[in-house]
Amino acid sequence: MTIEVLKSKIHRVRITGADLNYIGSITVDEALMDAANIIEGEKVSIVNVNNGERLDTYVIKGERNSGEITMNGPAARRVQPGDIVIIISYASMEFEEAKSFRPSIIFPNESTNRLN
């Protein structure tokens, strides 16, 4: 039996941009992606702390150490620059493996979106 478990989380980062006319996805600072063990193209859930919105999309690599967190495409209507979001990814794994698995969870500075 496989179950879905938390794989990675970027906890509380500030939206720096919302680009409605982009094809889709969320652009995330590459340093945050590396620290959270998230890769480009990976499916993520976005939870908006400010308005309670929750959506799924995929990650595009942003400039390293830029602090960029930009919501792209139609999902840009569900955030405002300055909103605080949580970025979450999940993985499917065997039940026994999941018992000992430890997710990558990071807590960037929510003012700068950079690692402390």
N, C-alpha and C positions, 0 to 999 in steps of 0.2 A: 504494500500500500504506500502511495506517495501522498504527502500533504504539502500545502503551501505555507511557507514561513517567511517572516521578515528577513530579508537579505541585507538591505542597506537603508540608511536613513540620514538625510541631511535635515537636521532639526532647526527650524526657525531661521529662514533667510528672507531677506527683503526683496520683493520684486523691483527690478531696476528698469524694466521696460515691458511694454505690451504692444506687439506688432501684429495688428489684425490682418494685414495684407501678406504676411509670410505664409508659406505653404502649410506649416503646422509644427508642433512640438514645443519643447522648452529648451532654451539655450542655457547651459550651466557652465560656470567657470571650471576649466579643466582641473585645476588644483583641488576643487571640491569633489569633482568626479573621482579623481584618483584616491583621495582620502576616504571616500565612502565606498570605494570598490564598485563604482557604476561605470559602465562603458557606453560609448556612443551608440545610439540606436536601441538601447535597453528601454523596455516598457517601465514606466513609473506612474505612481499615483501622486497627484498633487492635492494637498489639503490646504485650503485658504483659511487661516486662523481668523481673519477679519470678517468674513461673511459666511463661513461654513460650507462654501462650495467644495466639491470633491470631484476630480476628473482624472482620467487616464490619458497619457500621451507617451511620447518617447523623447529621449535626450539627444540633443545636438551639443557638441563640444564648443564651449566658448573660450575666449582668450584666457590663458593661465594667469592667475592672480589679479584678474580684472574685477572680481566681485560680481560679474554679470549673472543675473537671473532674469531672463526675458521669456515671457509667455508669448508664443507665436500662433498665428492662425485664428480660427474662430474662438478658441479657448481664451484668447486675449480679452474677450468681453467679460470673462468671469473673474478677472483680477484688475487691480489698479496699481500703478507704480506706487511703491511704499507699503503695499500689503505684505504681511508676514505669511509665508507658506512653509509647509513641511513636504519634503520630497521623499517618497518611499518606494523601494523596489522589493519584490518578493521572489522566492525561488521554490521550485518543486523539488522535493527530495524524499528519500525513503524515511519512513517513520523513525527507525532506529538512528539513522544519521542525524535527523533533525533534533534529536534529544541532546546531542553534544555540540551542535552547530552554534557558533557565536556570530551574530550579525555585525556589520560595520556601521556604527552610529557615530556621527560627528555633530558637534555643536559649534558652528562658526559664530563669530561676532555678528549679531543681527543688524548692527548699524553699518558695517562695512562688507559683510558677507565673506570675510576672510577668516582663515584659521588663526587662532591665537598663538 
